Amino acid sequence: MLGAESGCINAIKNAGIHVLNLANNHIMDHGPKGLSNTLQVCADSQIITVGAGSSLEDANKMCIQKQGYQDRHHGRCRHEFSIAKKDYWGANPFDLVSMIRTATTHRKDVDYLIILIHGGERILSLTQSSPDGCLSFFVEMGADAVIVQHTHCPGCFEEYQGSYIVYGQGNLVFDKLKPFNSSWNKGFLVRLSIKDSGKHSMSVIPYEQSVDQIGTRRMSQNTEESFLIDINERSSKLSDTGYIEEQWLTWCRDKKDHYYFRFSQVLSITA
């Protein structure tokens, strides 16, 4: 189970973070009491939360920020063990119909709509986290930015119909003595520059985290240049559906034995 002391919220507050998406697969690791405490600690620190709550309706609420313009944040999580129920705590589920209804209903009320999604496969950097194309569909339905997290490695991004889709940013602070691979300790922030006129642009800020000590810091210039070349090359291949599919199949073949083993354990426990 993942967790942290309540005092860790001070690091988030001191970093100037005002909104947190809590829709993720570990948000219920400590049950309703843990999620309730997380929500209360954030509220006490004047940090707005989206994507989780005491019920499905509560978890589905959106956040509006006013900074000369209005932007709205909406958080969702793919279906795992943390999903909220009608009258039970948890994360806001990835439900396509509900997401489109929410987006289209509120789009006219705000200048900028950001959808935050916790999904994708772990340590898979080159994939559209939703192969059926629904992330681009969210843009067609009015989203200005769709940002996906969960892969634990830096992914790629694209501009689609004037909006931005980001497929995995990597870990921000996730210290492991033996990381899964070299990409575990690298990631990037997404900077969205939004003007009152409605025009916007996106840039990325590469960083390294928990390399020789816990914490996150900007990459050196040489490392950053190499990182940006790599991520731009991956991003350029997003339009090659054949290549994307082959990368996905390669990942599936590589993980096949792992999942067979996990399923066999479940079957042996329930038998």
C-alpha positions as CSV (number, residue, x, y, z in Angstrom):
1,M,0.0,0.0,0.0
2,L,1.1,3.5,-0.8
3,G,0.8,6.4,1.7
4,A,2.5,9.4,3.2
5,E,2.4,11.5,6.3
6,S,-0.1,14.3,6.3
7,G,2.7,16.9,6.7
8,C,3.9,16.0,3.1
9,I,1.1,18.4,1.9
10,N,3.4,21.3,2.8
11,A,5.8,20.3,0.0
12,I,2.9,20.4,-2.5
13,K,1.7,23.7,-1.1
14,N,5.2,25.3,-1.1
15,A,5.6,24.2,-4.8
16,G,2.7,26.5,-5.7
17,I,0.3,23.6,-6.6
18,H,-3.3,24.7,-6.1
19,V,-5.3,21.7,-7.6
20,L,-4.7,18.0,-7.2
21,N,-6.2,15.1,-9.2
22,L,-6.9,12.3,-6.8
23,A,-8.3,9.9,-9.4
24,N,-5.8,7.0,-9.2
25,N,-5.6,3.3,-8.5
26,H,-4.1,3.7,-5.1
27,I,-6.4,6.4,-3.6
28,M,-8.3,3.7,-1.6
29,D,-5.2,1.8,-0.3
30,H,-6.1,3.0,3.3
31,G,-9.8,2.8,2.8
32,P,-12.5,5.5,3.3
33,K,-10.6,6.8,6.4
34,G,-7.5,7.4,4.4
35,L,-9.2,9.1,1.5
36,S,-11.3,11.2,3.9
37,N,-8.0,12.3,5.7
38,T,-6.4,13.2,2.3
39,L,-9.4,15.3,1.3
40,Q,-9.4,17.1,4.7
41,V,-5.6,17.7,4.7
42,C,-5.8,19.2,1.2
43,A,-8.8,21.4,2.1
44,D,-7.0,22.7,5.3
45,S,-4.1,23.7,3.0
46,Q,-6.4,25.5,0.6
47,I,-5.6,22.9,-2.2
48,I,-8.5,22.0,-4.4
49,T,-9.1,18.3,-5.2
50,V,-10.9,16.6,-8.1
51,G,-11.4,13.0,-9.1
52,A,-12.2,11.3,-5.7
53,G,-14.8,11.6,-3.0
54,S,-17.3,10.0,-0.6
55,S,-19.5,8.9,-3.5
56,L,-19.6,8.6,-7.2
57,E,-21.4,12.0,-7.5
58,D,-18.8,13.6,-5.2
59,A,-15.9,12.1,-7.1
60,N,-17.3,13.4,-10.4
61,K,-17.3,17.1,-9.4
62,M,-15.2,19.4,-11.5
63,C,-13.0,22.3,-10.4
64,I,-13.2,25.8,-11.7
65,Q,-10.3,28.3,-11.4
66,K,-10.6,32.0,-12.2
67,Q,-7.5,33.8,-13.2
68,G,-8.8,36.4,-15.6
69,Y,-10.3,33.5,-17.5
70,Q,-12.1,30.4,-16.2
71,D,-10.5,26.9,-16.5
72,R,-12.1,23.7,-15.4
73,H,-10.3,20.5,-14.3
74,H,-11.9,17.1,-14.4
75,G,-10.2,13.9,-13.1
76,R,-10.9,10.3,-14.0
77,C,-9.3,6.9,-13.3
78,R,-9.4,3.6,-15.3
79,H,-11.5,0.9,-13.6
80,E,-9.5,-0.8,-10.8
81,F,-10.1,-1.6,-7.2
82,S,-10.2,2.1,-6.2
83,I,-13.4,3.1,-8.1
84,A,-16.2,5.0,-6.3
85,K,-19.6,3.5,-6.0
86,K,-23.0,5.3,-5.9
87,D,-22.8,5.6,-2.1
88,Y,-19.2,4.6,-1.4
89,W,-15.8,6.3,-1.4
90,G,-13.3,6.1,-4.2
91,A,-12.0,7.5,-7.5
92,N,-14.0,8.9,-10.4
93,P,-14.1,6.1,-13.0
94,F,-13.2,6.3,-16.6
95,D,-16.7,6.2,-18.1
96,L,-16.8,7.4,-21.7
97,V,-20.5,8.3,-21.8
98,S,-20.4,10.1,-18.4
99,M,-17.2,12.0,-19.4
100,I,-18.7,13.3,-22.7
101,R,-21.9,14.4,-20.9
102,T,-19.9,16.2,-18.3
103,A,-17.6,17.8,-20.8
104,T,-20.3,19.0,-23.2
105,T,-22.5,20.2,-20.3
106,H,-19.9,22.4,-18.7
107,R,-17.8,23.4,-21.7
108,K,-19.8,26.5,-22.5
109,D,-19.3,27.8,-18.9
110,V,-15.5,27.9,-19.1
111,D,-12.7,29.3,-21.3
112,Y,-10.4,26.3,-20.9
113,L,-11.2,22.6,-20.2
114,I,-8.5,20.2,-18.9
115,I,-9.2,16.5,-18.5
116,L,-6.8,14.6,-16.3
117,I,-6.8,10.8,-16.7
118,H,-5.1,8.1,-14.7
119,G,-4.6,5.3,-17.2
120,G,-2.2,3.5,-19.5
121,E,0.2,0.7,-18.9
122,R,3.2,0.8,-16.6
123,I,6.6,1.4,-18.3
124,L,5.0,1.7,-21.7
125,S,6.3,5.0,-23.1
126,L,5.0,4.9,-26.7
127,T,1.3,4.2,-26.8
128,Q,-1.9,6.0,-27.0
129,S,-3.3,5.1,-23.6
130,S,-6.6,4.6,-25.2
131,P,-6.1,2.7,-28.5
132,D,-9.7,3.2,-29.6
133,G,-9.0,7.0,-30.0
134,C,-11.3,8.3,-27.3
135,L,-8.7,10.7,-26.0
136,S,-8.7,12.6,-29.4
137,F,-12.5,12.3,-29.2
138,F,-12.4,14.3,-25.9
139,V,-10.7,17.1,-27.9
140,E,-13.4,16.9,-30.5
141,M,-16.0,17.2,-27.8
142,G,-14.3,20.4,-26.5
143,A,-11.3,19.6,-24.3
144,D,-8.4,21.9,-24.6
145,A,-5.9,19.6,-23.0
146,V,-6.1,15.9,-22.1
147,I,-3.3,14.8,-19.8
148,V,-2.7,11.1,-19.0
149,Q,-0.7,9.8,-16.0
150,H,0.1,6.3,-14.6
151,T,2.8,4.8,-16.9
152,H,5.6,5.6,-14.4
153,C,7.8,6.6,-17.3
154,P,8.0,9.7,-19.6
155,G,5.8,9.2,-22.6
156,C,5.0,11.5,-25.5
157,F,2.5,14.2,-26.6
158,E,0.7,15.5,-29.7
159,E,-1.2,18.6,-30.8
160,Y,-4.6,17.6,-32.2
161,Q,-7.1,20.0,-33.7
162,G,-5.4,22.9,-31.8
163,S,-5.5,21.1,-28.4
164,Y,-2.9,19.0,-26.6
165,I,-2.8,15.3,-25.6
166,V,-0.1,14.1,-23.2
167,Y,0.5,10.4,-22.9
168,G,2.4,10.0,-19.6
169,Q,4.7,12.4,-17.8
170,G,6.7,10.0,-15.6
171,N,7.1,9.9,-11.9
172,L,7.3,13.2,-10.0
173,V,8.5,11.9,-6.7
174,F,8.6,8.1,-6.4
175,D,11.8,6.9,-4.8
176,K,12.9,3.2,-5.4
177,L,16.2,1.8,-4.5
178,K,16.0,-0.5,-7.5
179,P,13.9,1.2,-10.2
180,F,12.3,-0.9,-12.9
181,N,14.5,0.8,-15.6
182,S,16.4,4.0,-16.3
183,S,13.2,5.9,-17.3
184,W,11.7,5.5,-13.7
185,N,13.7,8.5,-12.5
186,K,12.9,10.8,-15.4
187,G,9.8,12.8,-16.2
188,F,8.5,16.2,-17.4
189,L,6.1,18.9,-16.2
190,V,3.6,20.2,-18.7
191,R,3.4,24.0,-19.0
192,L,0.2,25.3,-20.6
193,S,0.4,29.0,-21.4
194,I,-3.2,30.3,-21.8
195,K,-4.1,33.8,-23.0
196,D,-7.3,35.7,-22.5
197,S,-7.9,35.5,-26.2
198,G,-8.2,31.7,-26.0
199,K,-4.9,31.0,-27.7
200,H,-2.6,28.6,-25.9
201,S,0.7,26.8,-26.2
202,M,2.4,23.9,-24.5
203,S,6.0,23.2,-23.5
204,V,7.6,20.6,-21.3
205,I,10.1,20.9,-18.4
206,P,12.2,17.8,-18.0
207,Y,13.4,16.7,-14.5
208,E,15.1,13.9,-12.6
209,Q,13.7,12.5,-9.4
210,S,15.1,10.3,-6.6
211,V,18.4,9.6,-8.4
212,D,20.9,10.0,-5.6
213,Q,18.5,11.5,-3.0
214,I,14.7,11.9,-2.6
215,G,13.3,14.8,-4.4
216,T,13.0,16.3,-7.9
217,R,15.3,18.7,-9.7
218,R,15.8,20.1,-13.2
219,M,18.0,18.1,-15.5
220,S,21.4,19.4,-16.5
221,Q,21.5,21.1,-19.9
222,N,23.1,18.2,-21.7
223,T,20.8,15.6,-20.2
224,E,17.8,17.8,-20.9
225,E,18.7,18.2,-24.6
226,S,19.1,14.5,-25.0
227,F,15.8,13.9,-23.2
228,L,13.9,16.3,-25.4
229,I,15.3,14.7,-28.6
230,D,14.1,11.3,-27.4
231,I,10.6,12.5,-26.4
232,N,10.2,14.4,-29.6
233,E,11.2,11.4,-31.7
234,R,8.6,9.2,-29.8
235,S,6.0,11.9,-30.3
236,S,6.6,12.0,-34.0
237,K,5.7,8.3,-34.3
238,L,2.2,8.7,-32.8
239,S,0.7,9.1,-36.3
240,D,2.2,5.7,-37.4
241,T,-0.6,3.4,-36.2
242,G,1.2,0.3,-37.5
243,Y,4.2,1.1,-35.4
244,I,2.1,1.9,-32.3
245,E,0.3,-1.4,-32.7
246,E,3.6,-3.3,-33.0
247,Q,4.9,-1.6,-29.8
248,W,1.8,-2.6,-28.0
249,L,2.0,-6.2,-29.1
250,T,5.7,-6.3,-28.1
251,W,4.8,-5.1,-24.7
252,C,2.0,-7.7,-24.3
253,R,4.3,-10.5,-25.3
254,D,6.9,-9.3,-22.8
255,K,4.4,-9.1,-20.0
256,K,2.5,-12.3,-20.9
257,D,4.3,-14.6,-18.4
258,H,3.9,-12.0,-15.6
259,Y,0.2,-11.8,-16.0
260,Y,-0.2,-15.6,-16.3
261,F,1.6,-15.9,-13.0
262,R,-0.6,-13.2,-11.4
263,F,-3.8,-14.9,-12.6
264,S,-2.6,-18.3,-11.4
265,Q,-2.1,-16.8,-7.9
266,V,-5.6,-15.5,-7.9
267,L,-7.1,-18.8,-9.1
268,S,-5.2,-20.7,-6.4
269,I,-6.5,-18.4,-3.7
270,T,-10.1,-18.6,-4.8
271,A,-10.1,-22.4,-5.6
